[in-house]
Amino acid sequence: MAEQRNIKAEGRTDQGKGASRRLRRAGKVPGIVYGGGADPKMIQMDQLQTLRYAENEWFFSALLELDIEGKSEQVLLRDMHRHPFKPQLMHLDFQRVKANEAIRVRVPLHFLNEKESPAGRIKGVVISHNLTEVEISCLPRDLPAFIEVDLAALEMDDIVHLSDIKLPKGVEIPELKLGKEHDDAVVTAHEGREEIVEDPAAVEGAEAADAPAAAPAKGDKKDSDKKDSDKKDGDKKDSDKK
């Protein structure tokens, strides 16, 4: 049975950007509940309490029992808009679910026994999590809060694909029905490349040794030519005296 979480909301009648801004200034988050064969319903939730909900993994993937002024609706969070830089939620979208209709939800992956695996015990092996969540399809009652990926047998150069994940009863990955090319890699284990860090002082010394000798400055050449000319004049005068 899927785990359910109870959260509270209030109905609202005011709509539009101006009404939403007033709600946020009052410490509320505007939202909407839709689907399930019923009309959309405008709601509002407490900003601080909802921010606390958003700190938990379950808020994004578990079935939520939304209590709207005493009336409960079973929903999933479908979208959440955050302020670009403030710790503030801007809007929430919830979708109603029906007990007999399959739902598609992205759920997190939990990786087990990574450090204890053969690959995890080898120094220099990098274990990469290429995916941290996966989209599944199931009835609401079968929705798992997360899916475990056991890496106890992971060896170096192993690749764990979507098709290798052991799924709970009643759960499937729709992506796998599209063909083998959609069987994405979830985890890989490869030997890491050692990065050689050179000593900056040694590099500078080597570059200085390889550099060609600097040509004399123009000023120095003029001085040298002048000295040679003065010397020749002096030698000529001495010869004339003789």
Backbone hydrogen bonds in HBPLUS format (Angstrom, degrees):
<---DONOR---> <-ACCEPTOR-->    atom                        ^
c    i                          cat <-CA-CA->   ^        H-A-AA   ^      H-
h    n   atom  resd res      DA  || num        DHA   H-A  angle D-A-AA Bond
n    s   type  num  typ     dist DA aas  dist angle  dist       angle   num
A0002-ALA N   A0141-ARG O   2.80 MM 139  5.03 128.6  2.06 121.6 132.9     1
A0005-ARG N   A0063-LEU O   3.09 MM  58  6.57 148.2  2.19 147.6 157.0     2
A0065-GLU N   A0005-ARG O   2.65 MM  60  5.76 168.1  1.66 150.4 154.9     3
A0007-ILE N   A0065-GLU O   3.09 MM  58  6.24 161.2  2.13 141.9 145.4     4
A0067-ASP N   A0007-ILE O   2.84 MM  60  6.12 174.2  1.85 166.0 167.5     5
A0009-ALA N   A0067-ASP O   2.85 MM  58  5.99 153.1  1.93 160.6 153.4     6
A0010-GLU N   A0044-GLN O   2.91 MM  34  5.29 157.6  1.96 154.5 161.6     7
A0044-GLN N   A0010-GLU O   2.76 MM  34  5.29 139.9  1.92 149.0 158.4     8
A0012-ARG N   A0042-MET O   3.15 MM  30  5.57 142.9  2.30 132.5 128.7     9
A0020-SER N   A0016-GLY O   3.06 MM   4  6.31 155.3  2.12 147.2 154.5    10
A0021-ARG N   A0017-LYS O   2.93 MM   4  6.17 154.6  1.99 150.4 156.8    11
A0022-ARG N   A0018-GLY O   3.08 MM   4  6.35 155.9  2.14 145.5 151.8    12
A0023-LEU N   A0019-ALA O   3.01 MM   4  6.27 151.8  2.09 145.0 152.8    13
A0024-ARG N   A0020-SER O   3.03 MM   4  6.31 160.5  2.07 149.8 154.1    14
A0025-ARG N   A0021-ARG O   3.01 MM   4  6.27 158.5  2.06 149.5 155.3    15
A0026-ALA N   A0022-ARG O   3.08 MM   4  6.27 133.8  2.30 136.7 148.7    16
A0026-ALA N   A0023-LEU O   3.01 MM   3  5.03 128.7  2.28  94.8 109.3    17
A0028-LYS N   A0023-LEU O   2.90 MM   5  5.12 155.9  1.95 141.0 140.9    18
A0027-GLY N   A0024-ARG O   2.99 MM   3  5.07 162.0  2.02 108.8 111.9    19
A0047-GLN N   A0027-GLY O   2.86 MM  20  5.28 168.8  1.87 142.3 138.9    20
A0029-VAL N   A0045-MET O   2.68 MM  16  5.09 146.3  1.79 148.1 157.9    21
A0045-MET N   A0029-VAL O   2.92 MM  16  5.09 150.7  2.01 135.8 145.2    22
A0092-LEU N   A0030-PRO O   3.15 MM  62  6.60 137.2  2.34 135.2 147.2    23
A0031-GLY N   A0043-ILE O   2.89 MM  12  5.04 144.7  2.01 148.2 139.9    24
A0043-ILE N   A0031-GLY O   2.98 MM  12  5.04 175.2  1.98 126.4 127.9    25
A0032-ILE N   A0092-LEU O   2.98 MM  60  6.47 141.3  2.13 149.9 161.5    26
A0094-PHE N   A0032-ILE O   2.88 MM  62  6.15 162.4  1.91 162.5 168.0    27
A0033-VAL N   A0041-LYS O   2.85 MM   8  5.11 150.6  1.94 143.9 153.7    28
A0041-LYS N   A0033-VAL O   2.79 MM   8  5.11 155.3  1.85 147.7 156.1    29
A0034-TYR N   A0094-PHE O   2.99 MM  60  6.46 155.0  2.05 153.5 159.6    30
A0096-ARG N   A0034-TYR O   2.82 MM  62  6.04 168.6  1.83 168.7 172.4    31
A0038-ALA N   A0035-GLY O   3.43 MM   3  6.04 169.7  2.44 114.3 117.3    32
A0050-THR N   A0046-ASP O   3.01 MM   4  6.04 154.9  2.07 147.1 154.4    33
A0051-LEU N   A0047-GLN O   2.96 MM   4  6.19 150.4  2.05 149.4 157.8    34
A0052-ARG N   A0048-LEU O   3.15 MM   4  6.44 145.6  2.27 140.7 149.3    35
A0053-TYR N   A0049-GLN O   3.01 MM   4  6.41 150.5  2.10 142.1 150.4    36
A0054-ALA N   A0050-THR O   2.91 MM   4  6.19 154.0  1.98 147.2 153.9    37
A0055-GLU N   A0052-ARG O   3.15 MM   3  5.32 156.5  2.21 104.7 111.9    38
A0056-ASN N   A0053-TYR O   3.00 MM   3  5.73 166.2  2.02 123.3 127.2    39
A0059-PHE N   A0056-ASN O   3.33 MM   3  5.78 144.8  2.46 107.5 115.6    40
A0060-PHE N   A0057-GLU O   3.21 MM   3  5.98 156.7  2.26 121.1 126.0    41
A0061-SER N   A0058-TRP O   3.22 MM   3  5.30 144.9  2.35 101.8 111.5    42
A0062-ALA N   A0058-TRP O   2.85 MM   4  4.98 163.2  1.88 143.0 145.1    43
A0064-LEU N   A0075-VAL O   2.85 MM  11  5.21 170.6  1.86 165.2 163.1    44
A0075-VAL N   A0064-LEU O   2.83 MM  11  5.21 170.6  1.84 157.4 160.4    45
A0066-LEU N   A0073-GLU O   2.79 MM   7  5.15 153.4  1.86 165.2 156.5    46
A0073-GLU N   A0066-LEU O   2.86 MM   7  5.15 144.1  1.99 134.1 145.9    47
A0068-ILE N   A0071-LYS O   2.79 MM   3  5.14 168.8  1.81 148.6 145.1    48
A0071-LYS N   A0068-ILE O   3.16 MM   3  5.14 165.9  2.18 107.2 111.1    49
A0097-VAL N   A0074-GLN O   3.08 MM  23  6.05 150.5  2.17 153.6 151.3    50
A0076-LEU N   A0095-GLN O   2.88 MM  19  5.29 141.0  2.03 137.9 150.0    51
A0095-GLN N   A0076-LEU O   2.85 MM  19  5.29 161.6  1.89 152.3 157.3    52
A0078-ARG N   A0093-ASP O   2.81 MM  15  5.48 165.3  1.84 151.3 155.4    53
A0079-ASP N   A0093-ASP O   3.37 MM  14  4.97 154.5  2.44 132.7 131.0    54
A0093-ASP N   A0079-ASP O   2.87 MM  14  4.97 158.2  1.92 152.9 149.2    55
A0081-HIS N   A0091-HIS O   2.94 MM  10  5.18 169.1  1.95 151.9 155.5    56
A0090-MET N   A0081-HIS O   2.65 MM   9  5.22 167.5  1.67 149.8 152.5    57
A0083-HIS N   A0088-GLN O   2.84 MM   5  5.45 159.1  1.88 168.7 165.2    58
A0088-GLN N   A0086-LYS O   2.79 MM   2  5.34 134.6  1.99 106.2  91.9    59
A0101-GLU N   A0098-LYS O   3.21 MM   3  5.42 171.9  2.21 115.7 117.1    60
A0103-ILE N   A0138-CYS O   2.73 MM  35  5.61 165.5  1.75 158.4 156.5    61
A0138-CYS N   A0103-ILE O   3.07 MM  35  5.61 152.5  2.15 149.8 158.1    62
A0105-VAL N   A0136-ILE O   3.00 MM  31  5.54 148.0  2.10 144.4 154.3    63
A0136-ILE N   A0105-VAL O   2.82 MM  31  5.54 166.7  1.84 153.8 154.1    64
A0107-VAL N   A0134-VAL O   2.91 MM  27  5.62 161.8  1.94 154.7 150.3    65
A0134-VAL N   A0107-VAL O   2.93 MM  27  5.62 155.7  1.99 154.9 159.6    66
A0147-ILE N   A0108-PRO O   3.04 MM  39  6.49 156.2  2.10 157.5 165.2    67
A0109-LEU N   A0132-THR O   2.85 MM  23  5.29 160.4  1.89 136.9 132.5    68
A0110-HIS N   A0147-ILE O   2.88 MM  37  6.05 163.8  1.91 148.3 151.7    69
A0149-VAL N   A0110-HIS O   2.78 MM  39  6.00 157.4  1.83 160.2 159.3    70
A0112-LEU N   A0149-VAL O   2.95 MM  37  6.04 168.3  1.96 145.9 147.8    71
A0151-LEU N   A0112-LEU O   2.88 MM  39  5.80 166.0  1.89 147.8 152.6    72
A0117-SER N   A0114-GLU O   3.25 MM   3  5.37 155.4  2.32 102.8 110.1    73
A0121-ARG N   A0117-SER O   3.09 MM   4  6.32 129.1  2.36 147.4 160.2    74
A0119-ALA N   A0154-LEU O   2.89 MM  35  5.77 152.8  1.96 155.8 150.5    75
A0122-ILE N   A0119-ALA O   3.26 MM   3  5.45 160.6  2.30 105.2 111.1    76
A0125-VAL N   A0122-ILE O   3.33 MM   3  5.90 164.4  2.36 133.7 133.4    77
A0192-GLY N   A0124-GLY O   2.67 MM  68  5.46 167.5  1.69 159.2 163.8    78
A0126-VAL N   A0190-HIS O   2.67 MM  64  5.43 164.2  1.70 169.9 165.0    79
A0190-HIS N   A0126-VAL O   3.06 MM  64  5.43 161.0  2.09 149.9 149.3    80
A0128-SER N   A0188-THR O   2.82 MM  60  5.28 156.0  1.88 152.7 160.0    81
A0188-THR N   A0128-SER O   3.08 MM  60  5.28 153.1  2.15 141.5 149.7    82
A0130-ASN N   A0186-VAL O   2.77 MM  56  5.04 132.8  1.99 137.5 148.1    83
A0137-SER N   A0172-GLU O   2.84 MM  35  5.43 150.5  1.93 154.0 159.9    84
A0172-GLU N   A0137-SER O   3.14 MM  35  5.43 153.8  2.21 148.3 156.1    85
A0142-ASP N   A0139-LEU O   2.87 MM   3  5.42 149.0  1.97 118.5 127.9    86
A0143-LEU N   A0140-PRO O   3.29 MM   3  5.32 166.5  2.31 106.0 109.9    87
A0154-LEU N   A0151-LEU O   3.08 MM   3  5.18 167.9  2.09 115.7 117.6    88
A0158-ASP N   A0155-GLU O   3.06 MM   3  5.41 149.4  2.16 134.6 132.7    89
A0157-ASP N   A0189-ALA O   2.54 MM  32  5.08 145.8  1.65 140.5 152.0    90
A0189-ALA N   A0158-ASP O   3.14 MM  31  5.60 143.1  2.28 163.6 163.6    91
A0160-VAL N   A0187-VAL O   2.81 MM  27  4.98 165.5  1.83 148.3 153.4    92
A0186-VAL N   A0160-VAL O   2.61 MM  26  5.49 166.0  1.63 160.4 165.6    93
A0187-VAL N   A0160-VAL O   3.20 MM  27  4.98 156.4  2.26 131.6 137.8    94
A0164-ASP N   A0161-HIS O   2.95 MM   3  5.26 151.7  2.03 107.3 116.5    95
A0162-LEU N   A0184-ASP O   2.97 MM  22  5.77 136.4  2.17 155.0 168.4    96
A0165-ILE N   A0162-LEU O   3.13 MM   3  5.59 162.3  2.16 113.8 119.2    97
A0171-VAL N   A0168-PRO O   3.20 MM   3  5.67 150.1  2.29 139.5 137.0    98
A0176-LEU N   A0173-ILE O   3.10 MM   3  5.89 148.3  2.21 123.2 129.5    99
A0177-LYS N   A0174-PRO O   3.02 MM   3  5.57 155.3  2.08 115.3 122.7   100
A0178-LEU N   A0175-GLU O   3.15 MM   3  5.67 164.4  2.18 114.4 119.2   101
A0182-HIS N   A0179-GLY O   3.02 MM   3  5.68 161.8  2.05 117.5 123.4   102
A0183-ASP N   A0180-LYS O   2.97 MM   3  5.23 164.7  1.99 114.2 117.0   103
A0184-ASP N   A0182-HIS O   2.92 MM   2  5.49 129.1  2.19 107.2  91.9   104
A0202-ALA N   A0199-ASP O   3.05 MM   3  5.29 117.8  2.45 103.7 118.6   105
A0203-VAL N   A0199-ASP O   2.99 MM   4  6.30 156.4  2.05 156.7 164.1   106
A0204-GLU N   A0200-PRO O   2.97 MM   4  6.20 160.1  2.01 149.5 154.2   107
A0205-GLY N   A0201-ALA O   3.00 MM   4  6.21 152.9  2.07 143.2 150.6   108
A0206-ALA N   A0202-ALA O   2.96 MM   4  6.18 156.0  2.02 147.7 153.6   109
A0207-GLU N   A0203-VAL O   2.97 MM   4  6.18 157.7  2.02 149.5 155.7   110
A0208-ALA N   A0204-GLU O   2.97 MM   4  6.15 151.6  2.05 143.2 150.8   111
A0209-ALA N   A0205-GLY O   3.05 MM   4  6.27 149.9  2.14 142.5 150.2   112
A0210-ASP N   A0206-ALA O   3.08 MM   4  6.29 149.0  2.18 145.2 153.0   113
A0211-ALA N   A0207-GLU O   3.10 MM   4  6.15 126.2  2.40 137.6 150.5   114
A0220-ASP N   A0217-ALA O   3.05 MM   3  5.23 118.2  2.45  99.4 114.2   115
A0221-LYS N   A0217-ALA O   3.11 MM   4  6.48 151.8  2.19 152.2 160.0   116
A0222-LYS N   A0218-LYS O   3.12 MM   4  6.44 157.9  2.17 151.3 156.5   117
A0223-ASP N   A0219-GLY O   3.13 MM   4  6.41 160.0  2.17 148.0 153.1   118
A0224-SER N   A0220-ASP O   2.98 MM   4  6.21 155.7  2.04 146.4 153.2   119
A0225-ASP N   A0221-LYS O   2.89 MM   4  6.16 160.9  1.92 152.7 157.4   120
A0226-LYS N   A0222-LYS O   2.91 MM   4  6.11 155.1  1.97 148.5 155.7   121
A0227-LYS N   A0223-ASP O   3.02 MM   4  6.27 155.1  2.08 147.2 153.1   122
A0228-ASP N   A0224-SER O   3.08 MM   4  6.37 158.0  2.13 149.0 154.5   123
A0229-SER N   A0225-ASP O   2.98 MM   4  6.20 154.0  2.04 146.2 153.4   124
A0230-ASP N   A0226-LYS O   2.91 MM   4  6.15 160.5  1.95 151.4 156.5   125
A0231-LYS N   A0227-LYS O   2.98 MM   4  6.16 154.1  2.05 145.3 152.2   126
A0232-LYS N   A0228-ASP O   3.08 MM   4  6.32 154.9  2.15 144.5 150.4   127
A0233-ASP N   A0229-SER O   3.02 MM   4  6.31 160.5  2.06 151.2 156.3   128
A0234-GLY N   A0230-ASP O   3.00 MM   4  6.23 154.6  2.06 145.8 152.7   129
A0235-ASP N   A0231-LYS O   2.99 MM   4  6.26 155.8  2.05 147.3 153.5   130
A0236-LYS N   A0232-LYS O   2.98 MM   4  6.22 152.6  2.06 147.9 155.3   131
A0237-LYS N   A0233-ASP O   3.04 MM   4  6.31 159.0  2.09 149.6 154.2   132
A0238-ASP N   A0234-GLY O   3.14 MM   4  6.35 161.1  2.18 148.9 153.6   133
A0239-SER N   A0235-ASP O   3.08 MM   4  6.33 149.5  2.18 141.2 149.4   134
A0240-ASP N   A0236-LYS O   2.96 MM   4  6.29 152.5  2.04 149.9 157.3   135
A0241-LYS N   A0237-LYS O   3.09 MM   4  6.34 156.1  2.15 151.5 156.9   136
A0242-LYS N   A0238-ASP O   3.28 MM   4  6.50 150.1  2.38 139.5 146.8   137
